[in-house]
């Protein structure tokens, strides 16, 4: 790839990111995501105790970092998927609906490069969304409950720095899971000119996966479901740390990215969207 081509790709990415992060509705969505860890921290502070809840919630009063983990746990099934589904579903369908896609494609822009830029922007948004929840949760939690050593699921304690590293690893794993969802949304986005329909379809896929995963009678298909491995981030809270249990989840996410990314490419590069 020449320097000019790289420069064009960077400009496209900047334009895509400005489009995503410059919209008021996305800022409103970000405020909703950021409000959840605040509500959790305030609620537990007001109650004075979180005993009887899950391990993550039970440790909040002892270490504020667990507010971030609790917020990610709460937002993972629905709020974060909504955010990623809305952005990914709007990537192509939104521009097609507004009529800007056809004008973009009549310029000398390679469709494959454009799709890669959009997928990259979706991945960046997913990372920002997860880090926003984790960052606000950690900041508010530390301000209210303080820090210190971090208790692991294994019963051992880690220093504050090691605990913060575990939080970053959790954020990275969940980002990858959501990027896989973004690949599904991007593919759906190439099938329609209605971004709302694409968003709903992507959410239906997510919710259907969660419902099917809850049915023990369908355990044979569980390893192939999009959301099956999402909650495996709890393995990162064990001591000693081992990444092997996360392998199936990582492979599943990469498989979804590869399959639906390829499907989106096949559709986008052959469809007459510029007519």
RAZISUL-V488184 format. One line per field, one symbol per residue. ss: DSSP state (H for helix, E for strand, - for the rest). phi: phi as a letter, one per 20 degrees, with the letter a starting at -180 (. if undefined). psi: psi as a letter, one per 20 degrees, with the letter a starting at -180 (. if undefined). A space follows every 50 residues. Layout:
BEGIN
ss->???
phi->???
psi->???
END
This chain:
BEGIN
ss->--HHHHHHHHHHHHHHHHHHH--HHHHHHHHHHHHHHHHHHHHHHHH--- ----HHHH------HHHHHHHHHHHH--HHHHHHHHHHHHHHHHHHHH-H HHHHH-----HHHHHHHHHHHHHHHHHHHHHHHHHHHHHHHHHHH----E E-----EE-HHHHHHHHHHHHHHHHHHHHHHHHHHHHHH-----HHHHHH HHHHHHHHHHHHH--HHHHHHH-------HHHHHHHH------HHHHHHH HHHHHHHHHHHHHHHHHHHH-----
phi->.fffffffffffffffffffeeeffffffffffffffffffffffffnac fnefgfffeffebfffffffffffeffcfffffffffffegdfffffene ffffeeefdffffffffffffffffgfffffffffffffffffedndofd feffneddfgfffffffffgfffffffffffffffffffeebddffffff fffffffffffffeeffdgfegfdegegdgefffffdecffcegfeggff ffffffffffffffffffedfeeef
psi->prhghgghhggggggghhggiiphhhhghhhgghhghgggggghgghiqk qiargghiigihpihigghgghghighggghgghggghhigghghhhijh ghhhiirmpphggghgghhghggggggggghgggggggggghhgircaqp prhiirqqrgghhhghghggggghggghhghhhghgghhiirjohgghgg gghggghhghghhiohikhhigiiqgjhjgjiihhijrpqppigiighgg hgghggggghggggggghiiqmii.
END
